[in-house]
Amino acid sequence: MRADPMATLFITCGVPGSGKTTVAEGLEVERRAVRLTADEWLHELYPDESDGLLDTDRPVAERLQWVNAHRPLVERLQWALALRTLALGVNVVLDWGLWTREERDRYRIQAQRRGARVVLCVLDPSRDELVRRLNDRNAALPAGTFRIDEALLDYALARFERPTAAELALFDGTRTFGLGGEVSPS
């Protein structure tokens, strides 16, 4: 099934604390889009297991075992829903982070092959800003989010592949967000 040519897939790209969900929530309203945030689904599907899961008294690898076992299932369901939604001509915001180019390429290509526009929303604040944001968030943890400490942040930063100019050129548009909001839409 091909997507309505007006349907757009917005992909958020950034590590925890970069502001992905805030941007996704704004796009949800601004672009009348269905927002798919994996962390919210994990908390809804596994409420008794997810709370306190990433507490700092356990090693990072141990804390990530549960997430790595459950998140791919949620993402697979959300991606199937995203493709069906795009095919109906409705915009979608994929609020996952997508740290690697391979992941971003996979979803961009699949959506473009179905006739959807794909816009990459890049959020890449400094480590100092990320630590400040995560400390604020952890102090009053919003529903549907995980507690992220500096060890988990450093794990994410070590694996994050910043999009290059060559990669950005493959998207139908890009939006870059800094400390004060959007820096450069295209």
C-alpha positions as CSV (number, residue, x, y, z in Angstrom):
1,M,0.0,0.0,0.0
2,R,1.4,3.4,-1.0
3,A,1.2,6.4,1.3
4,D,-0.7,9.5,0.4
5,P,2.0,11.9,-1.1
6,M,1.1,14.5,1.5
7,A,1.8,12.2,4.4
8,T,5.1,12.9,6.2
9,L,7.1,10.7,8.5
10,F,9.0,12.8,11.1
11,I,12.0,10.9,12.7
12,T,13.5,12.2,15.9
13,C,17.3,11.7,16.2
14,G,19.1,12.2,19.5
15,V,20.2,10.6,22.8
16,P,18.1,10.6,26.0
17,G,17.5,14.1,27.3
18,S,18.0,15.8,24.0
19,G,14.4,16.9,23.7
20,K,13.0,14.3,21.3
21,T,9.7,13.8,23.0
22,T,9.2,17.5,23.5
23,V,9.7,18.1,19.8
24,A,7.6,15.1,18.9
25,E,4.7,16.4,21.0
26,G,5.0,19.7,19.2
27,L,4.9,18.1,15.8
28,E,2.0,15.9,16.9
29,V,-0.1,19.1,17.3
30,E,1.5,21.3,14.6
31,R,1.4,18.7,11.9
32,R,-1.7,16.7,13.1
33,A,0.4,13.6,13.4
34,V,0.2,10.3,15.2
35,R,3.1,10.3,17.7
36,L,4.7,6.9,18.5
37,T,6.9,7.1,21.6
38,A,8.3,3.7,22.5
39,D,9.1,4.5,26.1
40,E,5.4,5.4,26.8
41,W,4.3,2.0,25.3
42,L,6.8,0.1,27.4
43,H,5.5,1.7,30.6
44,E,1.9,1.0,29.5
45,L,2.5,-2.6,28.5
46,Y,4.8,-3.5,31.4
47,P,3.8,-1.1,34.3
48,D,5.0,-3.5,37.1
49,E,8.3,-4.2,35.4
50,S,9.3,-0.8,34.0
51,D,9.2,1.4,37.1
52,G,12.6,1.6,38.7
53,L,14.1,-0.6,36.0
54,L,17.1,1.7,35.3
55,D,18.0,2.4,38.9
56,T,21.7,3.3,39.3
57,D,22.5,0.5,41.8
58,R,22.9,-2.0,39.0
59,P,25.6,-2.1,36.2
60,V,24.6,-0.5,32.9
61,A,24.6,-3.8,31.0
62,E,22.2,-5.3,33.5
63,R,19.9,-2.3,33.5
64,L,19.7,-2.5,29.7
65,Q,18.8,-6.2,29.4
66,W,15.1,-5.7,30.0
67,V,14.9,-2.7,27.6
68,N,16.9,-4.6,24.9
69,A,14.5,-7.6,25.3
70,H,11.2,-5.6,25.1
71,R,11.9,-2.4,23.1
72,P,12.3,-4.2,19.7
73,L,8.9,-5.7,20.1
74,V,7.3,-2.3,20.7
75,E,9.2,-0.7,17.9
76,R,8.1,-3.5,15.5
77,L,4.4,-2.9,16.4
78,Q,4.8,0.9,16.2
79,W,6.5,0.7,12.8
80,A,3.7,-1.5,11.4
81,L,1.2,1.1,12.7
82,A,3.3,3.9,11.3
83,L,3.3,2.4,7.8
84,R,-0.5,1.8,7.9
85,T,-1.1,5.3,9.2
86,L,1.1,6.9,6.5
87,A,-0.7,4.9,3.8
88,L,-4.0,6.5,5.0
89,G,-2.4,10.0,4.4
90,V,-1.8,10.8,8.1
91,N,1.5,12.2,9.3
92,V,3.5,10.2,11.8
93,V,6.2,11.2,14.4
94,L,8.6,8.3,15.2
95,D,10.0,9.3,18.6
96,W,12.7,6.7,19.1
97,G,16.0,8.4,18.9
98,L,17.5,6.3,16.1
99,W,21.2,6.6,17.1
100,T,22.7,4.9,14.0
101,R,22.7,5.7,10.4
102,E,21.7,2.1,9.5
103,E,18.5,2.5,11.6
104,R,17.7,5.9,10.1
105,D,18.3,4.6,6.5
106,R,16.1,1.6,7.1
107,Y,13.0,3.6,8.1
108,R,13.6,6.4,5.6
109,I,13.9,4.0,2.7
110,Q,10.9,2.0,3.7
111,A,8.7,5.1,4.1
112,Q,10.0,6.8,0.9
113,R,9.3,3.6,-1.1
114,R,5.7,3.8,0.0
115,G,5.4,7.4,-1.2
116,A,5.8,9.3,2.1
117,R,8.0,12.3,2.7
118,V,10.5,11.8,5.5
119,V,11.9,14.6,7.6
120,L,14.7,14.0,10.1
121,C,14.6,16.1,13.3
122,V,18.1,16.3,14.7
123,L,18.6,17.1,18.4
124,D,22.2,17.3,19.5
125,P,22.8,19.4,22.6
126,S,26.1,19.4,24.4
127,R,26.8,16.8,27.1
128,D,26.7,19.4,29.8
129,E,23.2,20.5,28.6
130,L,22.1,16.9,28.5
131,V,23.2,16.3,32.0
132,R,21.4,19.4,33.2
133,R,18.2,18.3,31.4
134,L,18.4,14.8,32.7
135,N,19.0,15.9,36.3
136,D,15.9,18.2,36.0
137,R,13.8,15.4,34.5
138,N,15.0,12.7,37.0
139,A,14.0,15.0,39.9
140,A,10.4,15.0,38.8
141,L,10.1,12.0,36.4
142,P,7.2,12.4,34.0
143,A,5.0,9.5,33.3
144,G,6.1,7.2,30.5
145,T,9.8,8.1,30.9
146,F,12.8,6.2,32.3
147,R,15.3,7.6,34.8
148,I,18.6,8.2,32.9
149,D,21.8,8.8,34.8
150,E,25.2,9.9,33.5
151,A,26.4,6.3,33.0
152,L,23.4,5.6,30.7
153,L,23.9,8.9,29.0
154,D,27.6,8.1,28.3
155,Y,26.5,4.7,26.9
156,A,24.2,6.4,24.5
157,L,26.7,9.1,23.5
158,A,29.3,6.5,22.7
159,R,26.9,4.8,20.3
160,F,25.3,7.9,18.7
161,E,26.2,8.4,15.1
162,R,25.6,12.1,14.3
163,P,24.1,12.5,10.8
164,T,26.5,13.7,8.2
165,A,25.7,16.2,5.4
166,A,25.6,13.3,2.9
167,E,23.0,11.5,5.0
168,L,20.9,14.6,5.6
169,A,20.7,15.1,1.8
170,L,18.9,11.8,1.5
171,F,15.9,13.1,3.5
172,D,13.0,15.1,2.1
173,G,13.7,17.7,4.8
174,T,15.6,18.2,8.0
175,R,14.9,20.2,11.2
176,T,17.7,20.9,13.6
177,F,16.8,21.8,17.2
178,G,19.2,23.6,19.7
179,L,18.8,25.0,23.1
180,G,16.2,27.7,22.2
181,G,14.1,25.5,19.8
182,E,14.3,25.0,16.1
183,V,17.6,26.2,14.5
184,S,17.2,25.3,10.8
185,P,14.2,23.9,9.1
186,S,14.6,22.8,5.4
